Amino acid sequence: MEFMRGSVPGRFAHPISPSISVRMPGKPTYLLESSFLVLLASTLYEELFPQDHCEIPVMKHSLFFPYQHEGKACFVCQEDKATDCPGNIRYETLDCSVCGPRVQVNQSNRQHILEHMGMHILFNSTIGNNSQELCHLCLCPSPMCRLNLKKGCGATAGYNININSSTCINLVQFNCTTAACSSDASPSSNVPIICPLCPAKSPAVWTYNLCMHFWEQHKLPDAQFPLKVQLSESKKHGMC
């Protein structure tokens, strides 16, 4: 099989310790039962996050890959047609990691996700700590998630989430320029933006995290912040 170089998340790999056959001198082979391989493939598939299909390596078809029997690929994982594939970012609802399953956030309404998570960031003192940036899609510490942006087509186009290079268990696509526009019906203006002080290709920073980011990552006093985010009382009241 062709050797593939690169890196993938550790959860894509499952360590095993198969027996080795040395019946042919100089050509050791692994001994694996089909039932074990089926279970292993199923386990790996079920552990995928919604956005993981973007990071799964693509292998060229060859004589040795995929493994075949009677002309058909073996160990193929797929869902029934009536259900969505775990690698497909189309779940209709998601459970809030703070509220639990009793509160389901409508994933098709991107602004609803940002508003709900932004409410926790602004008013819930039980999450995170005073020196920690949080991901505003899942509320995990930001080093666990990485959001990269890409500019849309056209000179006046805004930025979108780069799905292919971003990671988050609640990853969804949305237009940052549109989401940043606050209204009475949608008061949240919290979006990921590019920090003007970070190196190129650094992950985006959420606007509600900017103050913490400048303090902790760049050691700047308030007076030297290159960007300032001020939330009016009406915006805060609208998100309560």
C-alpha positions as a Markdown table, in Angstrom:
| # | Residue | x | y | z |
|---|---|---|---|---|
| 1 | Met | 0.0 | 0.0 | 0.0 |
| 2 | Glu | 1.2 | 3.5 | -0.8 |
| 3 | Phe | 2.7 | 5.2 | 2.3 |
| 4 | Met | 0.7 | 8.3 | 3.3 |
| 5 | Arg | 2.4 | 11.2 | 5.2 |
| 6 | Gly | 0.5 | 13.8 | 7.2 |
| 7 | Ser | -1.3 | 14.3 | 10.5 |
| 8 | Val | -4.8 | 13.4 | 11.7 |
| 9 | Pro | -6.5 | 13.8 | 15.0 |
| 10 | Gly | -5.6 | 11.0 | 17.5 |
| 11 | Arg | -9.2 | 9.9 | 17.8 |
| 12 | Phe | -9.0 | 8.7 | 14.2 |
| 13 | Ala | -6.7 | 5.9 | 15.3 |
| 14 | His | -7.4 | 2.9 | 17.5 |
| 15 | Pro | -4.4 | 0.9 | 18.9 |
| 16 | Ile | -4.6 | -2.8 | 18.5 |
| 17 | Ser | -2.1 | -5.6 | 19.1 |
| 18 | Pro | -2.8 | -8.4 | 16.6 |
| 19 | Ser | -1.0 | -11.7 | 16.5 |
| 20 | Ile | 1.8 | -12.0 | 13.8 |
| 21 | Ser | 2.3 | -15.0 | 11.5 |
| 22 | Val | 5.8 | -15.9 | 10.4 |
| 23 | Arg | 4.9 | -18.9 | 8.3 |
| 24 | Met | 6.7 | -17.3 | 5.3 |
| 25 | Pro | 10.3 | -16.3 | 6.2 |
| 26 | Gly | 10.9 | -12.6 | 5.8 |
| 27 | Lys | 7.2 | -11.8 | 5.2 |
| 28 | Pro | 5.4 | -11.5 | 8.6 |
| 29 | Thr | 1.7 | -10.9 | 8.4 |
| 30 | Tyr | -0.9 | -9.8 | 10.9 |
| 31 | Leu | -3.6 | -12.3 | 11.9 |
| 32 | Leu | -7.0 | -10.5 | 12.2 |
| 33 | Glu | -10.5 | -12.0 | 12.3 |
| 34 | Ser | -13.1 | -10.4 | 10.1 |
| 35 | Ser | -15.5 | -10.1 | 13.0 |
| 36 | Phe | -12.9 | -8.1 | 15.0 |
| 37 | Leu | -12.3 | -5.8 | 12.0 |
| 38 | Val | -16.0 | -5.2 | 11.5 |
| 39 | Leu | -16.3 | -4.2 | 15.2 |
| 40 | Leu | -13.3 | -2.0 | 15.1 |
| 41 | Ala | -14.5 | -0.1 | 12.0 |
| 42 | Ser | -17.9 | 0.3 | 13.6 |
| 43 | Thr | -16.4 | 1.7 | 16.8 |
| 44 | Leu | -14.2 | 4.2 | 14.9 |
| 45 | Tyr | -17.2 | 5.3 | 12.8 |
| 46 | Glu | -19.4 | 5.9 | 15.9 |
| 47 | Glu | -16.8 | 8.0 | 17.6 |
| 48 | Leu | -16.6 | 10.6 | 14.8 |
| 49 | Phe | -17.7 | 14.1 | 15.5 |
| 50 | Pro | -20.0 | 15.9 | 13.0 |
| 51 | Gln | -17.2 | 17.8 | 11.2 |
| 52 | Asp | -14.6 | 15.0 | 11.2 |
| 53 | His | -15.4 | 14.1 | 7.6 |
| 54 | Cys | -13.4 | 17.2 | 6.6 |
| 55 | Glu | -10.2 | 15.8 | 8.1 |
| 56 | Ile | -10.4 | 12.1 | 7.2 |
| 57 | Pro | -7.5 | 11.4 | 4.8 |
| 58 | Val | -8.3 | 10.4 | 1.2 |
| 59 | Met | -6.4 | 7.4 | -0.1 |
| 60 | Lys | -6.0 | 6.5 | -3.8 |
| 61 | His | -7.6 | 3.4 | -5.0 |
| 62 | Ser | -5.0 | 0.7 | -5.5 |
| 63 | Leu | -4.6 | -3.1 | -5.7 |
| 64 | Phe | -4.4 | -3.3 | -2.0 |
| 65 | Phe | -6.8 | -0.5 | -0.9 |
| 66 | Pro | -9.6 | -0.8 | -0.1 |
| 67 | Tyr | -9.6 | -4.4 | 0.9 |
| 68 | Gln | -12.0 | -6.3 | -1.3 |
| 69 | His | -13.7 | -9.6 | -1.5 |
| 70 | Glu | -15.3 | -10.8 | -4.7 |
| 71 | Gly | -15.0 | -7.4 | -6.2 |
| 72 | Lys | -16.7 | -5.5 | -3.3 |
| 73 | Ala | -15.0 | -3.3 | -0.7 |
| 74 | Cys | -15.0 | -4.7 | 2.8 |
| 75 | Phe | -15.6 | -3.0 | 6.2 |
| 76 | Val | -17.6 | -0.1 | 4.7 |
| 77 | Cys | -19.3 | 2.0 | 7.3 |
| 78 | Gln | -22.5 | 3.8 | 6.5 |
| 79 | Glu | -25.8 | 4.8 | 8.1 |
| 80 | Asp | -29.3 | 3.7 | 7.1 |
| 81 | Lys | -30.8 | 6.1 | 4.5 |
| 82 | Ala | -33.3 | 7.3 | 7.1 |
| 83 | Thr | -30.5 | 8.7 | 9.4 |
| 84 | Asp | -27.8 | 11.3 | 8.9 |
| 85 | Cys | -24.2 | 10.3 | 8.7 |
| 86 | Pro | -22.1 | 11.4 | 11.7 |
| 87 | Gly | -19.7 | 13.1 | 9.2 |
| 88 | Asn | -22.5 | 15.3 | 7.9 |
| 89 | Ile | -22.9 | 18.7 | 9.5 |
| 90 | Arg | -26.7 | 18.7 | 9.2 |
| 91 | Tyr | -28.0 | 17.9 | 12.7 |
| 92 | Glu | -31.1 | 19.9 | 13.4 |
| 93 | Thr | -30.5 | 20.4 | 17.1 |
| 94 | Leu | -27.6 | 20.2 | 19.6 |
| 95 | Asp | -27.6 | 19.9 | 23.3 |
| 96 | Cys | -26.1 | 22.9 | 25.2 |
| 97 | Ser | -23.1 | 21.7 | 27.1 |
| 98 | Val | -24.1 | 23.9 | 30.1 |
| 99 | Cys | -27.9 | 23.6 | 30.1 |
| 100 | Gly | -27.8 | 19.9 | 29.2 |
| 101 | Pro | -30.2 | 17.9 | 27.0 |
| 102 | Arg | -33.2 | 19.7 | 28.4 |
| 103 | Val | -32.3 | 22.7 | 26.3 |
| 104 | Gln | -31.8 | 22.0 | 22.6 |
| 105 | Val | -30.3 | 24.7 | 20.4 |
| 106 | Asn | -31.7 | 24.9 | 16.9 |
| 107 | Gln | -28.6 | 24.3 | 14.7 |
| 108 | Ser | -30.2 | 25.5 | 11.5 |
| 109 | Asn | -30.6 | 28.9 | 13.1 |
| 110 | Arg | -26.9 | 30.0 | 13.3 |
| 111 | Gln | -27.8 | 33.3 | 15.1 |
| 112 | His | -29.7 | 31.3 | 17.8 |
| 113 | Ile | -26.5 | 29.3 | 18.6 |
| 114 | Leu | -24.4 | 32.5 | 18.9 |
| 115 | Glu | -27.0 | 34.2 | 21.0 |
| 116 | His | -27.5 | 31.3 | 23.4 |
| 117 | Met | -23.8 | 30.7 | 23.9 |
| 118 | Gly | -23.1 | 34.4 | 24.1 |
| 119 | Met | -25.7 | 34.6 | 26.9 |
| 120 | His | -23.6 | 32.0 | 28.9 |
| 121 | Ile | -20.4 | 33.9 | 28.2 |
| 122 | Leu | -21.8 | 37.2 | 29.5 |
| 123 | Phe | -24.0 | 36.1 | 32.4 |
| 124 | Asn | -22.9 | 32.6 | 33.6 |
| 125 | Ser | -20.0 | 32.9 | 36.1 |
| 126 | Thr | -19.8 | 29.2 | 36.6 |
| 127 | Ile | -18.1 | 28.4 | 33.3 |
| 128 | Gly | -14.4 | 29.0 | 32.5 |
| 129 | Asn | -12.3 | 31.3 | 34.6 |
| 130 | Asn | -11.2 | 34.9 | 34.5 |
| 131 | Ser | -8.1 | 34.2 | 32.3 |
| 132 | Gln | -9.6 | 31.7 | 29.9 |
| 133 | Glu | -10.9 | 32.2 | 26.4 |
| 134 | Leu | -13.8 | 29.9 | 25.5 |
| 135 | Cys | -15.1 | 28.7 | 22.2 |
| 136 | His | -18.5 | 30.4 | 21.7 |
| 137 | Leu | -20.0 | 27.4 | 19.8 |
| 138 | Cys | -19.4 | 24.7 | 22.4 |
| 139 | Leu | -18.1 | 26.7 | 25.5 |
| 140 | Cys | -15.0 | 24.5 | 25.8 |
| 141 | Pro | -11.6 | 26.2 | 26.4 |
| 142 | Ser | -10.5 | 27.7 | 23.1 |
| 143 | Pro | -7.3 | 25.7 | 22.7 |
| 144 | Met | -9.6 | 22.6 | 22.2 |
| 145 | Cys | -11.3 | 24.3 | 19.2 |
| 146 | Arg | -9.8 | 26.2 | 16.3 |
| 147 | Leu | -11.9 | 28.5 | 14.0 |
| 148 | Asn | -10.2 | 29.7 | 10.8 |
| 149 | Leu | -11.8 | 32.2 | 8.5 |
| 150 | Lys | -11.8 | 32.6 | 4.8 |
| 151 | Lys | -12.8 | 35.6 | 2.7 |
| 152 | Gly | -15.7 | 35.3 | 0.4 |
| 153 | Cys | -15.5 | 36.0 | -3.3 |
| 154 | Gly | -15.5 | 39.7 | -4.3 |
| 155 | Ala | -13.8 | 42.8 | -3.0 |
| 156 | Thr | -16.7 | 43.6 | -0.6 |
| 157 | Ala | -17.3 | 40.0 | 0.5 |
| 158 | Gly | -17.1 | 39.3 | 4.2 |
| 159 | Tyr | -15.5 | 36.4 | 6.1 |
| 160 | Asn | -16.9 | 32.9 | 6.6 |
| 161 | Ile | -15.9 | 30.0 | 8.7 |
| 162 | Asn | -13.4 | 27.8 | 6.9 |
| 163 | Ile | -15.1 | 24.4 | 7.6 |
| 164 | Asn | -12.3 | 22.4 | 6.1 |
| 165 | Ser | -9.6 | 23.7 | 8.5 |
| 166 | Ser | -11.7 | 24.5 | 11.6 |
| 167 | Thr | -12.5 | 22.1 | 14.5 |
| 168 | Cys | -15.3 | 22.2 | 17.0 |
| 169 | Ile | -17.9 | 19.6 | 18.1 |
| 170 | Asn | -20.6 | 22.2 | 17.3 |
| 171 | Leu | -19.0 | 23.4 | 14.1 |
| 172 | Val | -21.5 | 25.2 | 11.8 |
| 173 | Gln | -21.0 | 27.5 | 8.8 |
| 174 | Phe | -22.1 | 31.1 | 9.0 |
| 175 | Asn | -21.3 | 34.5 | 7.5 |
| 176 | Cys | -19.4 | 36.6 | 10.1 |
| 177 | Thr | -20.4 | 39.9 | 8.6 |
| 178 | Thr | -24.1 | 39.0 | 8.7 |
| 179 | Ala | -23.9 | 37.5 | 12.2 |
| 180 | Ala | -22.1 | 40.6 | 13.5 |
| 181 | Cys | -25.2 | 42.8 | 12.7 |
| 182 | Ser | -27.2 | 43.2 | 15.9 |
| 183 | Ser | -30.9 | 43.8 | 15.9 |
| 184 | Asp | -33.8 | 43.7 | 18.3 |
| 185 | Ala | -34.7 | 40.2 | 17.2 |
| 186 | Ser | -31.1 | 39.0 | 17.2 |
| 187 | Pro | -29.1 | 41.2 | 19.7 |
| 188 | Ser | -25.9 | 39.1 | 19.7 |
| 189 | Ser | -23.0 | 40.5 | 17.6 |
| 190 | Asn | -20.5 | 37.9 | 18.8 |
| 191 | Val | -18.5 | 36.5 | 15.9 |
| 192 | Pro | -14.9 | 35.2 | 15.3 |
| 193 | Ile | -12.6 | 37.9 | 13.9 |
| 194 | Ile | -8.9 | 38.0 | 12.9 |
| 195 | Cys | -6.7 | 39.5 | 15.7 |
| 196 | Pro | -4.6 | 42.3 | 14.2 |
| 197 | Leu | -1.7 | 41.3 | 16.6 |
| 198 | Cys | -1.5 | 37.6 | 16.1 |
| 199 | Pro | 0.7 | 36.0 | 13.4 |
| 200 | Ala | -0.8 | 35.1 | 10.0 |
| 201 | Lys | -2.9 | 32.0 | 9.9 |
| 202 | Ser | -3.6 | 32.1 | 13.6 |
| 203 | Pro | -7.1 | 31.0 | 14.7 |
| 204 | Ala | -9.8 | 33.6 | 14.9 |
| 205 | Val | -10.8 | 35.2 | 18.2 |
| 206 | Trp | -14.4 | 35.7 | 19.3 |
| 207 | Thr | -15.3 | 39.4 | 19.8 |
| 208 | Tyr | -16.6 | 38.7 | 23.3 |
| 209 | Asn | -13.1 | 37.2 | 24.0 |
| 210 | Leu | -11.1 | 40.1 | 22.7 |
| 211 | Cys | -10.4 | 41.8 | 26.0 |
| 212 | Met | -9.3 | 38.6 | 27.6 |
| 213 | His | -7.2 | 37.8 | 24.5 |
| 214 | Phe | -5.4 | 41.2 | 24.5 |
| 215 | Trp | -4.7 | 40.9 | 28.3 |
| 216 | Glu | -3.5 | 37.3 | 28.4 |
| 217 | Gln | -2.0 | 36.7 | 24.9 |
| 218 | His | -0.5 | 40.1 | 24.2 |
| 219 | Lys | -0.1 | 41.5 | 27.7 |
| 220 | Leu | -1.7 | 44.8 | 26.8 |
| 221 | Pro | -3.3 | 47.3 | 29.1 |
| 222 | Asp | -6.8 | 48.5 | 28.2 |
| 223 | Ala | -5.5 | 51.8 | 26.7 |
| 224 | Gln | -3.4 | 50.0 | 24.1 |
| 225 | Phe | -6.1 | 47.6 | 22.8 |
| 226 | Pro | -6.1 | 48.0 | 18.9 |
| 227 | Leu | -9.8 | 47.0 | 18.9 |
| 228 | Lys | -12.5 | 47.7 | 21.4 |
| 229 | Val | -15.8 | 45.9 | 21.9 |
| 230 | Gln | -18.4 | 47.7 | 23.8 |
| 231 | Leu | -21.7 | 46.0 | 24.6 |
| 232 | Ser | -24.6 | 48.4 | 25.3 |
| 233 | Glu | -27.0 | 47.7 | 28.1 |
| 234 | Ser | -29.8 | 47.2 | 25.5 |
| 235 | Lys | -27.8 | 44.4 | 23.8 |
| 236 | Lys | -27.2 | 42.7 | 27.1 |
| 237 | His | -30.8 | 43.1 | 28.1 |
| 238 | Gly | -32.0 | 41.6 | 24.8 |
| 239 | Met | -29.9 | 38.5 | 25.4 |
| 240 | Cys | -31.2 | 37.8 | 28.9 |
